[in-house]
């Protein structure tokens, strides 16, 4: 493969980011961004969870195994959790999960935890754009053996 082919492939790459968003804060920020017609990278596949503390590490491993190039976890700011301590649980899990993924050879930038309240649609937009740019620069996620993970299934339009 020539340098030109590599450059064209990198330019065509659009990352898939699986985003686990807290129902009470970050998901509402995404909703506000949408209703406010804010433009941000459309790379995320958002999964609403009741609390960021509910995001099991297995969800993250499954996302990568099924073709995600990055994972974003969004929750309430510390002290504002609807379930009192869910976000501190998420932080503890995230710290261990990130260390485990790094030990497995996954770049740190592929997983991210952000505290975004329901009123911070502009922050959500900035985080989404920044993460999409970071993952785009890293390229597609590759499994430890060098094989490219299978592409995540895309939703297809059903004829009416």
C-alpha positions in Angstrom: 0.0 0.0 0.0 1.4 3.4 -1.0 1.5 6.5 1.1 -1.2 8.0 -1.1 -3.5 5.0 -0.3 -2.9 5.3 3.4 -3.7 9.0 3.4 -6.9 8.5 1.4 -8.0 5.7 3.8 -7.2 7.8 6.9 -9.2 10.8 5.4 -12.2 8.5 4.7 -12.1 7.0 8.2 -15.0 8.2 10.4 -14.9 6.7 14.0 -17.8 5.1 15.7 -18.1 6.2 19.3 -20.4 4.4 21.8 -21.6 6.9 24.4 -23.1 5.8 27.6 -25.0 8.8 29.0 -26.7 9.3 32.3 -30.5 9.7 32.0 -30.6 12.7 34.4 -27.8 14.9 33.1 -25.7 14.0 30.1 -28.5 12.5 28.1 -30.6 15.6 28.7 -27.6 17.8 27.6 -27.6 15.8 24.3 -31.3 16.4 24.0 -30.8 20.1 24.6 -28.0 20.2 22.0 -30.3 18.6 19.5 -33.3 20.9 20.2 -30.9 23.9 20.1 -29.7 22.7 16.7 -26.1 22.7 17.8 -23.9 21.0 15.3 -21.4 18.4 16.5 -19.8 15.3 15.2 -22.4 12.7 14.4 -20.1 9.8 15.3 -21.7 8.8 18.6 -24.2 6.0 19.1 -25.8 7.1 22.4 -27.0 4.6 24.9 -29.1 6.0 27.8 -28.3 4.4 31.2 -30.1 5.4 34.4 -26.8 6.3 36.0 -23.1 6.5 34.9 -22.5 4.2 37.9 -24.5 1.6 36.0 -22.0 1.3 33.2 -20.5 -2.1 33.7 -16.9 -2.7 32.4 -18.3 -5.5 30.3 -20.4 -2.9 28.3 -17.2 -1.2 27.3 -15.5 -4.4 26.3 -18.5 -5.4 24.3 -18.6 -2.0 22.6 -14.9 -2.4 21.5 -15.5 -6.0 20.5 -18.5 -5.1 18.3 -16.6 -2.4 16.4 -16.5 0.8 18.4 -13.4 3.0 17.9 -14.0 4.8 21.2 -16.2 4.9 24.3 -17.5 8.0 26.1 -19.2 7.8 29.5 -21.1 10.8 30.6 -22.6 11.5 34.0 -23.7 14.1 36.5 -21.2 16.3 38.2 -19.8 15.0 41.5 -22.3 15.8 44.2 -25.2 16.2 41.8 -25.9 12.5 41.2 -29.6 11.6 41.2 -28.6 8.3 42.9 -26.3 10.1 45.4 -23.0 8.2 44.8 -23.4 6.7 41.3 -20.9 9.0 39.7 -18.2 8.3 42.3 -18.8 4.6 41.6 -18.4 5.3 37.9 -15.2 7.2 38.5 -13.7 4.2 40.5 -14.7 1.8 37.8 -13.4 4.1 35.0 -10.0 4.4 36.7 -9.6 0.6 36.9 -11.1 0.0 33.5 -8.7 2.6 31.8 -5.7 1.0 33.5 -6.9 -2.5 32.4 -7.4 -1.3 28.8 -4.0 0.4 28.7 -2.4 -2.9 30.0 -4.2 -4.7 27.1 -2.6 -2.2 24.6 -5.6 0.1 24.0 -4.8 3.8 23.7 -6.0 5.9 26.7 -7.7 8.4 24.4 -10.2 5.7 23.2 -12.1 5.8 26.5 -13.3 9.0 28.3 -15.4 9.9 31.3 -17.0 13.4 31.4 -19.2 15.1 33.9 -21.8 17.1 31.9 -25.0 18.5 33.4 -28.3 18.8 31.7 -27.7 22.5 31.0 -24.3 22.1 29.4 -25.2 21.3 25.8 -22.3 23.5 24.6 -19.9 21.4 26.7 -21.4 18.2 25.3 -20.9 19.6 21.7 -17.2 20.4 22.5 -16.5 17.0 24.1 -18.1 15.1 21.2 -16.1 17.1 18.6 -12.9 16.8 20.5 -13.3 13.0 21.0 -14.2 12.4 17.4 -11.1 14.4 16.3 -8.9 12.4 18.7 -10.2 9.0 17.6 -10.0 10.1 13.9 -6.3 10.9 14.5 -5.7 7.5 16.2 -7.4 5.6 13.3 -9.6 2.5 13.6 -9.5 0.4 16.7 -7.4 -2.7 16.3 -7.6 -5.8 18.4 -4.4 -6.8 20.1 -3.5 -9.4 17.4 -3.6 -6.6 14.8 -6.9 -7.4 13.2 -9.5 -4.7 12.7 -12.6 -5.1 14.9 -15.7 -5.8 12.9 -17.7 -2.8 12.0 -20.6 -1.9 14.2 -24.0 -2.7 12.6 -25.6 0.4 11.1 -29.3 1.1 11.4 -30.9 0.8 8.0 -34.0 2.6 6.9 -37.0 0.4 6.7 -39.2 1.1 3.7 -42.7 2.4 4.6 
